[in-house]
Amino acid sequence: QQPPCTDFDMAYFHSYAHLSIHEEMIKDRLRTETYRSAIMQHQDYIKDKVVVDVGCGTGILSIFCAQAGAKRVYAVDASDIAAQANEVVKANNLSETVIVLHGRVEDVEINEEVDVIISEWMGYMLLYESMLGSVITARDRWLKPGGLILPSTATLYMAPVTHPDRYGESIDFWRNVYGIDMSPLLPLAKQCAFEEPSVETISGENVLTWPHVVKHVDCYTVTNQELESITTKFDFQSMMRAPFHGFAFWFDVQFIGPGTFSANGDSQSLEGSQRRKRANPNETLVLSTAPEEPPTHWEQTLIYFYEPIEVEQDQHIEGSVTLSQSRENCRFINIHLEYVSGGRSFVKESVLR
Amino acid sequence: QQPPCTDFDMAYFHSYAHLSIHEEMIKDRLRTETYRSAIMQHQDYIKDKVVVDVGCGTGILSIFCAQAGAKRVYAVDASDIAAQANEVVKANNLSETVIVLHGRVEDVEINEEVDVIISEWMGYMLLYESMLGSVITARDRWLKPGGLILPSTATLYMAPVTHPDRYGESIDFWRNVYGIDMSPLLPLAKQCAFEEPSVETISGENVLTWPHVVKHVDCYTVTNQELESITTKFDFQSMMRAPFHGFAFWFDVQFIGPGTFSANGDSQSLEGSQRRKRANPNETLVLSTAPEEPPTHWEQTLIYFYEPIEVEQDQHIEGSVTLSQSRENCRFINIHLEYVSGGRSFVKESVLR
């Protein structure tokens, strides 16, 4: 019944046995403190309840939930880091509360229903690593009706960007190298720099206009099937005259309690590029990886073109993007972009590996 | 007669087909400008002479030599980057002077003696990548007696270092993670952070005392055999009371002309830890990667211990280090360290991969 554990899965789990990846995530204060705040914000709900932490890593979120008064926390991780999490739990005298389970959520047994699912499952451009599927599995196996999922929603955005400094450093640099004309290297430079997506931090000033929502995920209702391939059409209107260098992708997640969240009604109104990117922080906690927000370890994911396109103010940039799980490795993302600007059509294929 | 081209060699050459590695080297201004200055300093010698550039990459050093008046420059590279170098040469109208040869120096044919060998062959901690062997091959195949090799000498140094910030960030961090005691992770943290050498930039303030010369290489006389395994004994005396966290390795190279260089007599006087690290810049150009110098893309190579050792001012740190080519891949370096401090003995094995 369970999907098979592939060599790619094994390699993926093994990568989380090294501590540096956990160190990077934990040291991302915006990430870790927003999760802690969200747990504390929902303390009344979590108190005396059963929690499952999907992909617990070092166990930090499970311990936050125990501190918030959870009756029992199942901390599940398929990586060997689980043994370490268990030692951390013991050192903090929480063995009565936090039960570490070393295995996939598809494979481990939890013999009760759970009230809360917490998970930090987001990858680069939200869907890299495809870990949301494990949250879905946990939800469908164990979550009580009316239970809480943190985060509760996630939204992937895209926007056209200008980045002349980056283009200059990587490409124009070769036109004059210590007085030598190295422009024959330009095609190779473009390929090496811009063939594949680039995870890097840009600023709000690089963004040409309001973002478009590529995908809004309601964690209560999302299915694995709808994540296999996502297609959306966009129609941007540049707010300035600038060289258009590519598209940036980023995401945010919200931590909405079951009291305030309507599982069916809410998501429709969030669609569309005019949506405000950040909810009122007094109402709903939002963890945003947008360019105008403080940087996180997710940064932004950039897809650059080989040639910039000059756009005028108010010029439209229309097209579509399809994100699909790579057949090579379902944790990778194929990105198929089609766009039209100034009467010219372009196609760009890339893979986030 | 030629040594075989292994899969490791193929992978090594292939890594240089990507432009980013050349971009990083060329953008290291201290590296590139010191090479250019050295070529210009020896312009009188190079003028109307035959040069071979071992591992030419994008061809930048070959073009500098052509600009210095060389009669002919053989630009040799086993990587596919050679085809790009050839295009750069054509774009700069130097096809009459610069002849790009795509292949290993062991395999390509040059049907004349050469007057000058230039090469940027240095890897991390000088010997990583083992590219000096290709310079030796070129020298033994083609260099005229009395010819010039740039750089002419290279020296690898080591010194004990203190780096409490680094140790704190990587290790002590786990003692209190958002109020949670994660000290059970300390053994894994030490292993993940410090099992293998770390290429990073430290400053002169991290260095506990004068460096020790691990190896001085005279490029005119060095043999492949003496590079296979290098052992040296050291006796440092700490200039301060501090936690001793590990050893740093760095190197410098000198560009000495055949007129000023005595091929046999010079190297002895350079040995010993009291040697001045930088020659007078008016006499001899030196490219130094020492911690007290401006940073380069080589940074320094650090070997950290799992536990710091408290040393007093004037305390001795004695021991030995053996650097040997890895049997796994001769471009890797095995580092065997033995050291005694405060009456305790330690051994550390690591591999620079």
Interface residues (C-beta under 8 A of the other chain):
Chain A: H18 L19 S20 E23 I26 K27 T32 E33 R36 T58 I60 I63 Q84 E87 V88 K90 A91 N92 S170 F173 V177 Y178 I180 D181 M182 S183 P184 L185 L188 A189 C192 A193
Chain B: H18 L19 S20 E23 I26 K27 T32 E33 R36 T58 I60 I63 F64 Q84 E87 V88 K90 A91 N92 S170 F173 V177 Y178 I180 D181 M182 S183 P184 L185 L188 A189 C192 A193
